Amino acid sequence: MKTKRPHINRALQTMHLMLGILRTSQAVFYALSFFWLGGFAVPAHLMKK
């Protein structure tokens, strides 16, 4: 006989949702930082050409 544990299932769903939100917000933060800082880091001697 299998016992259902809805409180554990709900906790896992909540954790999964929170990790998804964290991952999305981290990706947005990295993208904004990338453009804010001017894109890729290029050495100065290559920029003068």
C-alpha positions in Angstrom: 0.0 0.0 0.0 1.4 3.3 -1.1 1.1 6.3 1.2 0.7 9.7 -0.4 2.6 12.6 1.2 1.2 15.8 -0.2 3.3 18.0 2.1 6.5 16.6 0.7 5.3 16.9 -2.8 4.3 20.5 -2.2 7.7 21.2 -0.7 9.5 19.8 -3.7 7.3 21.8 -6.1 8.0 25.0 -4.1 11.7 24.3 -4.1 11.7 23.6 -7.8 9.8 26.8 -8.5 12.2 28.9 -6.3 15.3 27.4 -8.0 13.7 28.2 -11.4 13.1 31.8 -10.4 16.6 32.1 -9.0 18.1 30.7 -12.2 16.1 33.1 -14.4 16.9 36.1 -12.3 20.6 35.2 -12.3 20.5 34.9 -16.1 18.9 38.3 -16.4 21.4 39.8 -14.1 24.3 38.4 -16.1 22.9 39.6 -19.3 22.4 43.1 -18.0 25.9 43.1 -16.5 27.3 42.0 -19.8 25.8 44.9 -21.7 26.3 47.4 -18.9 30.0 46.6 -18.9 30.4 46.9 -22.6 30.2 43.4 -23.9 33.2 41.2 -24.3 36.5 42.1 -22.7 38.9 42.9 -25.6 42.6 43.6 -24.9 43.6 47.3 -25.3 46.2 46.6 -28.0 43.5 45.1 -30.2 41.1 48.0 -29.7 43.5 50.5 -31.2 43.5 48.9 -34.7 
